[in-house]
Each structure stands twice: as structure tokens, then as C-alpha cells.
Amino acid sequence: MEIIPAIDIIDGKCVRLTKGDYNQKTEYNDNPVEVAQEFEAAGIKRLHLVDLDGAKAKKVVNLDVLKNIANETNLAIDFGGGVQSTQDLEKVFNAGASQVTGGSIAVKNEALFTEWIYEFGGDKIILGADVKDEQIAIHGWEEKADWQIYDFLEHYLEKGLRHVICTDVSKDGALQGPSTELYIKILDRFPTIKLIASGGVSNLYDLEELDKIGVYGAIVGKAIYEKRISLSELKNI
């Protein structure tokens, strides 16, 4: 299982939200590059970078943060938040992202998101499946869509998508454990999916349990910033 630390950005700073609520924001560091370099120094290979300003504004806002991290580290960066057009997508790739995650766009503009999968490939485009009660949530988790998670995944896997980041919004930033049962259901139905679990990881035990059920990767955010998991401990997973 791949361990993927998260850096969420508001106003150029590292923050974490609780359950996707912009009013429940905690700032951890005003230098995202420094944080990314610490991850790399600990042996981490990959980073999940989220432009929360972009998710809310429906356009990429913190492109410079991506550029700076890409220039100052060798981390493979997957970027999400505010990518709403092919021009945005190309800007993000040109700024140094290895992969781009699309969530709201996959709901609001299926034709365009499908075009991205065909043009850039299923390994470059990640489906961001943010979930509330097994229903897809979009626009920074402020709006529920009409998709159930399983139908949503099936729809895009048929089009060649391979990677999915699934976040249970009720768990995200709450440090109450991941949605293991949901991930088991997804993997039972779609055994070939490269499923990345996101939300709720609070300790090493949570990561070990995710590893046992066979997820491809696990995103860790608040547990690192709150020092519930040390970077040195992650090396042993």
C-alpha cells in the first residue's frame, strides 16, 4: 500500500478542514514547500495536493504552490481542486503535477472528463469520489450529486479510468478511523480498481487495517499534522 501525505491549501497555507467544513479550518504551516520537503526527507514518494480555494472558486487558485513544490522536490504530485477545463488541466500538468484528480467536473461535465481520460490516459487522471452516505458530494463537499458511489465508479471504469480517491466526508479530518466497510464493498465489486482511501486515518492501526483489505493507497493528513503518526513510523508500513 502506498502512503500518500496530503497538503490542503487555503491562501497559500497548509490547512486541514474537519468534515469538509471551511468554517472548521486549522492552519498548520504557511510554507507548503517546507512541509513537502519534510515528507520527501522521510522517504515519501508521492503527495496529494488539494487547492481548497480552487475547489470553492471552481477555478485553479494556488498554481504557484504546485509549481514551487514540483521545483523543490521530486515528489510525484497528484493535484486536485478547481480544474474545470482542458486549459486548466494542461496548466496543472505543465506546473509539475504527475496526476490530476477530478471530482465535481466528473459529475457536472461527464463529456469533458471522459475526454480527459481518453486524451491523457487512465493513469494520469484520477477520479475524486467524495462520498456522503454512499452518495457523491461535489464543490468542496457542499453539494450532493445524484450519483450513488457504485454507479459512479462503474460509469468511469468502463471508460478506462483506473485510479480513484474515495473520501468519506463524514470521516475526513475527524480522526475517527477510515470508512473501511465502504472500501471493502467497493473492492468486492471492482477488484481491479486502484483504490486510494482518504479520510479518517488517525493512527498506524488504521493504516494497517487499510493495507489488509487491499487498497492501493492511503492518504494521510491531519494525523501527521497532529503528530498522531510520525513520519518515521510511516516507513514501517
N, C-alpha and C positions, 0 to 999 in steps of 0.2 A: 504493500500500500504506500502510495506517495503522500508525504506530509507537505501541505501547502499553506504556509502562513498567509494571512490576509492583512492588507493595508487598505483601509477605507478612508477616503479623502473628503474633507469639507474645508473650504477656504485654504487649501494647500497644506492642511494639517492632518495628522493621523488621529482618527477618532473611532469610536465604536458606538453604535446605536443599540438600544435594547428593544427587541421585537420589532425592528424596522421603524421605530418612532423617532422622528427627527427632533422631537422635544425631549427625548431621553438620550442625550448625547454626552459622551465623556471624551475629552481631549487627552491624548497620551503623549504626543510628541509633535513639535512644529517642524520637524525635519524628517520627512519620509525617506530621503536618501540614506540618512544615518541608520534608520530602522532597517531598511533593506540590506544595507551593508552588514549589519549585525546578524541578520538571517543568513546571509551568504557565508560569513565567517564561521558560523556554526555548522556548515555543511549542507544547508538547504539549497536546493537546485531550482526551485520554482516559486513564483509569487502570484497571489491573487490580488489584483489591484482594482479597486472599485471607486469610481468617480461618483460619489453620492450627490454632489452638486449637479452633475450631469444627468443623473437619473431623475432628479426632481425637475430640472430645467428642460429635459428632453433634447439636450444637445451636449456635446463633449465640452467640459469646462476646464478640467485640470490636465490638459495635454502636456504642459510643461513638466508636471510631476512625473509622468510616464517617461518623457524624454530624459530627464535627469537620472532617474533610476536605471534606465536602459544604458545610459552612457557611463554610469559609475559602478555598475555591477554586471555580472554575467548571468544573472538570473533569467530563466525563461518566464516571461510575464504574460499572464492572461489578464486582459483588461475588459472591464465592463462598466456601463453607466453612460447613458446619453448617446450611444451610437445609433443614429436614426436614418442614415443614408449611406450609399456606397462611398461617397466622398468622405464622410466621417470615418468609415471603416478603413479606407486607404490611408488617411491621415494617421490613424492609430497604428496601423502596421508600419508605416514609414517612421513613426516616432519610436519604434522599437518593440512593440508587442509581438509575441510569438503566436498568441491566440487571442480571439475576441469573443466575449460572451454576449449573446443577445437574449434578452428576456421579453421586455414589453414589445419590442419590434416583431418578435416571433408570433405574438398574438395579434397586434394591430395591422401588420403588413406581412401576411404569410408569403405572398408572391416574392417580395424583396428578400426576405430571409431565406427562402428556398433558393433564390438566385445566388445568394452568397455561398450557400453550401455547394452548389454546382460549380461556381466560378473559383472559389478559394479552397474547396475541399473539406471533407468531413473532419479532418484533423486540425484544421485552422479555426473552424467556427464551433463554438460551444453553445449549447442550448442552456440558458439560465432558467431553470424551472423553480420558481419561488412559490411555495405552497401554503395555503391556509385551509385546514380541514380537507386535505386532498384536492383542493381546488386551486387553480393557478391565480396568483396575485401579481399585479403589474404596477408600473410607475412608482418605484420606490416602495412597493407593498401597500400603497394607499388605496388601491382599487382591485376588486376581484374580477376575474375574467370568467367567461362561460365554459372554459375548458376544465375537465377533470384531468388529474395528473397523468393517468394511464393512457387516455385517448391522446393527450398532447404529445407524450413521448412516442407512441406508436406512429402518429402522423408524421413526425420528423425523422424517425429512424428509417421509415420506408423511403425517405428521400436521400439517404446516405449519411445522415448525421451519426456520429459515434460517441461524442463526449457530452455529458450532461452534468451540470452542477445543480443539485437539488437542495434547496434551503427550506426548511420548515420555519416559517416566520415566527411562529409561536415559541420556538426554541432559540432563535438567533439572539446572541448577546445575553441570554438569561442564565448561562452556566448551569443548566439543569439536565444536561445529558442530551445526546442527539436522538433523532427520530429513527431509531434502529428498526422498529417494526415496519415503518414505511419503506425503508430501504430494502428490507428483506422481501416485501411484496413486489417492489419494482424489479429486483434481481431475479425473483422467481418467474416473473412474466417476461422479462427481457434479459436473458442470461449473457448476451454478448455486449451489452451496453458498458461503456466506460463511465461508471457512475462515481461522481465525486460528491461526498457527503459534506453538507455545510450547515452549521448552526447547532449550538448547544454543547459542543465539546468543552468539558470542564476539568478533565484530568487525564492521566495516562490510561486509566482503566477504560474510559470511553473510547480512546483510540484503539486499544487492544480489541475491544468488542467489535468496532467497525472493521478492523482487519480480519477478524474471524468470519464475518458474514460475507466478505469478498468484495467490498467496494474497491474501486480503482484508486481513489484518493480521498483524503480528508482535509478540509480547510479548517485551520485553527486561528482564531483571532483573539478574542477577549481573554481566554485562558492564558495566553502568553503575556499579554499586557498586564494582567492582574497577578502575574507570577505564580499561577497555579500549575503551570507547566514550564519548566526551564528549557532553554534551547539545547542545553547539553543532554537533557533527557530524551529529546526528540531523536537523537542519533541512535537510540537503542530500539526504536520501534521497528 
